[in-house]
Amino acid sequence: MNPASTSKPGSQVLSSFNSRNLRRSVSPNRHRFIIRRFYSNLTRRGYAQGPAYLRVSIRRSHVLDDSFRRIMAASKKKLRRSHLIVNFVSEQGMDFGGLTREFFSSISRKLFDPCFGLFEYSADDTHKIQMSPLSASVTNFEGWFQFVGRIFGLALINRCQLEAPLVGHFYKILLRLPMTLSDLESFDDEFFQSLEWIRDNDLSAFPDLDLTFCVTENVLGDIVERDLKADGRNIAVNEMNKLEFLSLMIKWRLGRGVQQQTECLLRGFYQVIDSRLMKSFTALTLQLVIAGTPEIDINNWRCFTEYRGGYDNNHQVIVWFWETVTKFTNEQRSRLLKFVTGTSSLPYEGFVALRNASRPTRFCIVKWNEPNALPCASTCTNRLLLPPYSTAEELYEKLLFAVEETDTFGRI
């Protein structure tokens, strides 16, 4: 295959294929409409409303094992209807939303860590992850992927974000949407370019291409041939059948080695949420709801922040606070957000959509009359208890220490 060729004699034959692969443009307002209608439907159907409780007691040193045991033991009805209550063993604090958000944040870092074995980094991106074919060697991998599906469902119905840097097509998997060639572009660019060349060129001009409906893949160190269709290794790819070949290649590349894992994950996800409620979602809308917004807009933050206890927007300590936040990197701002709210990701709508367990609750900075103390936070009410420091340098140093030194420091 020679991706350098630019001739497109087969473009007329491929017009229908190309039209199916066009990206659907969805406006921000459309995303918001879909999300609001979805949560309105959840509320009307009693999802996560109680009166029963799903209580999850977690030891920080055993986050995965403790959550797996409790969540996998719950019935479908309990997962859907119960009000989720989380507590961390040997730690003070009642869950009015903050501990639940922190639970999903904590479990994300463990569950999606490639070192755990269920997920791996994608071919071209060391920041995005995908389901790993090697996960089949993990003990009880079927149960673990069903658990992953349940975690996604629970995060969705409880309006919590997951710290899951997943490849974009993963959300198509959750929605059972068909894959397209464009899904490969950010996933495996070299493979994408090869298929794109086949799509855009007339194969009758390349009689020596020697392509068949068969692929080779590495399975635990062994190179094996796999037919894309019955007797595929004996069927040559030509201009007449290349659309079928491309479709099968896309399906193979995006799903190779993880078919069983995918089935288990979907089973877990739809045990938590009725599939009919997901019909209006696009993959991007679902990604925005589950993964949130990683980049923090300081102006949006300031616009939707409240002050109490004697602070106001013009107070010197508040001026120093925003100067400090401006100096922070986005990673440090995410840590500060997590310190105060329990999660490092923002809802898609930004700070205006911050919540406690039951209603919108803005980020709030409260004056705490202990000038020498470190900052403290109430994650359930999104409150930062900030002492009236005497200098900007002192505020910077103590705020930085609070958000970087420990996960559990100063939370009430």
VENKA-V272401 format. One record per residue. N is the residue number from 0. RES is the residue in one letter. SS is DSSP state (H for helix, E for strand, C for the rest). OMEGA is omega in whole degrees, 0 to 359 (999 if undefined). NEAR is the number of other C-alpha atoms within 8 Angstrom. Layout:
BEGIN
N|RES|SS|OMEGA|NEAR + N|RES|SS|OMEGA|NEAR
END
This chain:
BEGIN
0|M|C|181|6 + 1|N|C|183|6 + 2|P|C|184|9 + 3|A|C|182|5 + 4|S|C|182|7 + 5|T|C|180|7 + 6|S|C|184|6 + 7|K|C|181|8 + 8|P|C|181|8 + 9|G|C|187|11 + 10|S|C|180|10 + 11|Q|C|179|6 + 12|V|C|187|6 + 13|L|C|186|10 + 14|S|H|181|8 + 15|S|H|178|7 + 16|F|H|180|8 + 17|N|H|182|8 + 18|S|H|179|7 + 19|R|H|184|7 + 20|N|C|176|9 + 21|L|C|178|7 + 22|R|C|176|5 + 23|R|C|179|4 + 24|S|C|180|4 + 25|V|C|183|6 + 26|S|C|176|6 + 27|P|H|179|6 + 28|N|H|178|6 + 29|R|H|176|8 + 30|H|H|182|10 + 31|R|H|180|9 + 32|F|H|180|8 + 33|I|H|183|11 + 34|I|H|181|10 + 35|R|H|179|8 + 36|R|H|179|8 + 37|F|H|182|10 + 38|Y|H|173|9 + 39|S|H|177|8 + 40|N|H|178|9 + 41|L|H|181|10 + 42|T|H|181|9 + 43|R|H|181|7 + 44|R|C|174|6 + 45|G|C|179|9 + 46|Y|C|175|12 + 47|A|C|184|12 + 48|Q|C|187|9 + 49|G|C|13|10 + 50|P|C|178|6 + 51|A|C|180|8 + 52|Y|E|168|10 + 53|L|E|185|10 + 54|R|E|180|8 + 55|V|E|180|12 + 56|S|E|191|10 + 57|I|E|166|12 + 58|R|C|183|9 + 59|R|H|181|7 + 60|S|H|180|4 + 61|H|H|186|8 + 62|V|H|184|12 + 63|L|H|184|9 + 64|D|H|182|7 + 65|D|H|180|12 + 66|S|H|179|11 + 67|F|H|184|10 + 68|R|H|184|8 + 69|R|H|186|9 + 70|I|H|180|11 + 71|M|H|178|8 + 72|A|C|184|6 + 73|A|C|177|8 + 74|S|C|178|7 + 75|K|H|181|8 + 76|K|H|181|7 + 77|K|H|179|11 + 78|L|H|185|14 + 79|R|H|191|12 + 80|R|H|190|12 + 81|S|C|174|15 + 82|H|E|184|11 + 83|L|E|177|11 + 84|I|E|182|10 + 85|V|E|167|12 + 86|N|E|178|13 + 87|F|E|185|10 + 88|V|C|177|8 + 89|S|C|177|4 + 90|E|C|178|6 + 91|Q|C|175|6 + 92|G|C|175|8 + 93|M|C|186|6 + 94|D|C|171|11 + 95|F|C|178|10 + 96|G|C|183|13 + 97|G|H|181|16 + 98|L|H|176|15 + 99|T|H|178|14 + 100|R|H|180|13 + 101|E|H|177|12 + 102|F|H|181|9 + 103|F|H|177|13 + 104|S|H|181|14 + 105|S|H|183|9 + 106|I|H|177|10 + 107|S|H|185|12 + 108|R|H|180|10 + 109|K|H|189|10 + 110|L|H|184|10 + 111|F|C|176|11 + 112|D|C|179|11 + 113|P|H|179|10 + 114|C|H|179|4 + 115|F|H|171|9 + 116|G|C|181|11 + 117|L|C|183|14 + 118|F|E|179|13 + 119|E|E|175|11 + 120|Y|E|180|11 + 121|S|E|189|13 + 122|A|C|187|7 + 123|D|C|188|8 + 124|D|E|180|9 + 125|T|E|177|8 + 126|H|E|179|7 + 127|K|E|181|10 + 128|I|E|180|15 + 129|Q|E|175|11 + 130|M|E|185|10 + 131|S|C|174|11 + 132|P|H|181|8 + 133|L|H|179|10 + 134|S|H|178|11 + 135|A|H|179|8 + 136|S|H|178|6 + 137|V|C|180|9 + 138|T|C|180|5 + 139|N|C|182|6 + 140|F|H|178|12 + 141|E|H|178|9 + 142|G|H|181|8 + 143|W|H|179|9 + 144|F|H|173|14 + 145|Q|H|176|14 + 146|F|H|177|13 + 147|V|H|179|12 + 148|G|H|179|15 + 149|R|H|178|15 + 150|I|H|177|9 + 151|F|H|180|11 + 152|G|H|180|13 + 153|L|H|177|11 + 154|A|H|182|13 + 155|L|H|184|11 + 156|I|H|178|13 + 157|N|C|176|8 + 158|R|C|178|7 + 159|C|C|177|11 + 160|Q|C|174|17 + 161|L|C|176|13 + 162|E|C|187|11 + 163|A|C|182|8 + 164|P|C|187|8 + 165|L|E|175|8 + 166|V|C|187|10 + 167|G|C|185|10 + 168|H|C|177|9 + 169|F|H|183|9 + 170|Y|H|171|11 + 171|K|H|177|13 + 172|I|H|180|9 + 173|L|H|182|9 + 174|L|H|181|11 + 175|R|C|178|6 + 176|L|C|180|7 + 177|P|C|177|5 + 178|M|C|179|10 + 179|T|C|181|10 + 180|L|C|181|11 + 181|S|H|178|9 + 182|D|H|180|10 + 183|L|H|192|13 + 184|E|H|180|10 + 185|S|C|185|7 + 186|F|C|180|11 + 187|D|C|190|11 + 188|D|H|180|10 + 189|E|H|178|6 + 190|F|H|177|8 + 191|F|H|181|12 + 192|Q|H|179|10 + 193|S|H|179|11 + 194|L|H|178|10 + 195|E|H|178|10 + 196|W|H|178|13 + 197|I|H|180|11 + 198|R|H|190|12 + 199|D|H|182|12 + 200|N|C|178|13 + 201|D|C|186|11 + 202|L|H|178|10 + 203|S|H|177|7 + 204|A|H|181|5 + 205|F|C|185|7 + 206|P|C|183|7 + 207|D|C|183|4 + 208|L|C|173|7 + 209|D|C|176|7 + 210|L|C|173|6 + 211|T|E|178|10 + 212|F|C|183|14 + 213|C|E|179|11 + 214|V|E|173|8 + 215|T|E|178|8 + 216|E|E|180|8 + 217|N|E|178|8 + 218|V|E|180|7 + 219|L|C|176|5 + 220|G|C|179|5 + 221|D|E|177|6 + 222|I|E|182|8 + 223|V|E|175|8 + 224|E|E|181|8 + 225|R|E|178|8 + 226|D|E|176|11 + 227|L|C|175|11 + 228|K|C|183|7 + 229|A|C|180|5 + 230|D|C|185|7 + 231|G|H|182|11 + 232|R|H|180|9 + 233|N|H|179|7 + 234|I|C|181|8 + 235|A|E|175|9 + 236|V|C|179|11 + 237|N|C|183|8 + 238|E|C|184|9 + 239|M|C|185|5 + 240|N|C|187|8 + 241|K|H|177|11 + 242|L|H|176|10 + 243|E|H|178|7 + 244|F|H|180|10 + 245|L|H|179|10 + 246|S|H|180|9 + 247|L|H|179|9 + 248|M|H|178|9 + 249|I|H|180|12 + 250|K|H|180|10 + 251|W|H|185|9 + 252|R|H|183|7 + 253|L|H|182|8 + 254|G|H|187|8 + 255|R|C|174|9 + 256|G|C|183|8 + 257|V|C|181|10 + 258|Q|H|181|8 + 259|Q|H|178|8 + 260|Q|H|180|12 + 261|T|H|179|10 + 262|E|H|180|8 + 263|C|H|180|13 + 264|L|H|180|14 + 265|L|H|178|11 + 266|R|H|180|10 + 267|G|H|182|15 + 268|F|H|184|16 + 269|Y|H|166|12 + 270|Q|H|181|10 + 271|V|H|186|12 + 272|I|C|179|10 + 273|D|C|183|8 + 274|S|H|181|7 + 275|R|H|179|5 + 276|L|H|184|9 + 277|M|H|188|9 + 278|K|C|185|7 + 279|S|C|184|6 + 280|F|C|161|9 + 281|T|C|179|8 + 282|A|H|182|11 + 283|L|H|178|8 + 284|T|H|179|11 + 285|L|H|178|10 + 286|Q|H|179|11 + 287|L|H|180|11 + 288|V|H|186|13 + 289|I|H|185|12 + 290|A|H|180|13 + 291|G|C|181|13 + 292|T|E|183|11 + 293|P|C|181|9 + 294|E|C|184|5 + 295|I|C|179|10 + 296|D|C|184|6 + 297|I|H|180|8 + 298|N|H|177|6 + 299|N|H|178|9 + 300|W|H|182|11 + 301|R|H|184|7 + 302|C|H|184|6 + 303|F|C|175|10 + 304|T|E|177|10 + 305|E|E|180|8 + 306|Y|E|180|11 + 307|R|E|174|10 + 308|G|C|181|7 + 309|G|C|176|7 + 310|Y|C|169|12 + 311|D|C|187|8 + 312|N|C|183|7 + 313|N|C|180|6 + 314|H|C|184|8 + 315|Q|H|180|6 + 316|V|H|179|10 + 317|I|H|175|11 + 318|V|H|178|10 + 319|W|H|180|10 + 320|F|H|182|11 + 321|W|H|173|8 + 322|E|H|178|8 + 323|T|H|180|11 + 324|V|H|178|9 + 325|T|H|179|8 + 326|K|H|182|6 + 327|F|C|168|9 + 328|T|C|178|7 + 329|N|H|177|8 + 330|E|H|179|7 + 331|Q|H|176|11 + 332|R|H|177|11 + 333|S|H|178|12 + 334|R|H|177|11 + 335|L|H|177|10 + 336|L|H|179|12 + 337|K|H|179|12 + 338|F|H|185|14 + 339|V|H|187|13 + 340|T|H|182|16 + 341|G|C|179|14 + 342|T|C|182|12 + 343|S|C|179|13 + 344|S|C|178|14 + 345|L|E|168|14 + 346|P|C|182|13 + 347|Y|C|184|9 + 348|E|C|181|8 + 349|G|C|186|11 + 350|F|H|179|12 + 351|V|H|184|8 + 352|A|H|175|11 + 353|L|C|185|12 + 354|R|E|159|12 + 355|N|C|185|13 + 356|A|C|189|8 + 357|S|C|186|6 + 358|R|C|176|6 + 359|P|E|180|9 + 360|T|C|186|10 + 361|R|C|170|13 + 362|F|E|186|13 + 363|C|E|176|11 + 364|I|E|184|13 + 365|V|E|177|13 + 366|K|E|183|12 + 367|W|E|193|10 + 368|N|C|172|6 + 369|E|C|191|7 + 370|P|C|182|9 + 371|N|C|184|6 + 372|A|C|172|6 + 373|L|C|177|10 + 374|P|C|178|12 + 375|C|E|182|12 + 376|A|E|171|13 + 377|S|E|186|14 + 378|T|C|182|15 + 379|C|C|180|13 + 380|T|C|179|13 + 381|N|C|184|16 + 382|R|E|172|14 + 383|L|E|177|13 + 384|L|E|190|12 + 385|L|E|179|11 + 386|P|E|179|13 + 387|P|C|182|10 + 388|Y|C|186|10 + 389|S|C|179|7 + 390|T|C|177|6 + 391|A|H|181|11 + 392|E|H|179|6 + 393|E|H|179|9 + 394|L|H|181|13 + 395|Y|H|184|10 + 396|E|H|184|8 + 397|K|H|176|10 + 398|L|H|179|10 + 399|L|H|178|9 + 400|F|H|183|8 + 401|A|H|186|14 + 402|V|H|185|12 + 403|E|H|189|9 + 404|E|C|184|7 + 405|T|C|178|7 + 406|D|C|188|7 + 407|T|C|182|5 + 408|F|C|168|8 + 409|G|C|178|9 + 410|R|E|176|11 + 411|I|C|999|8
END
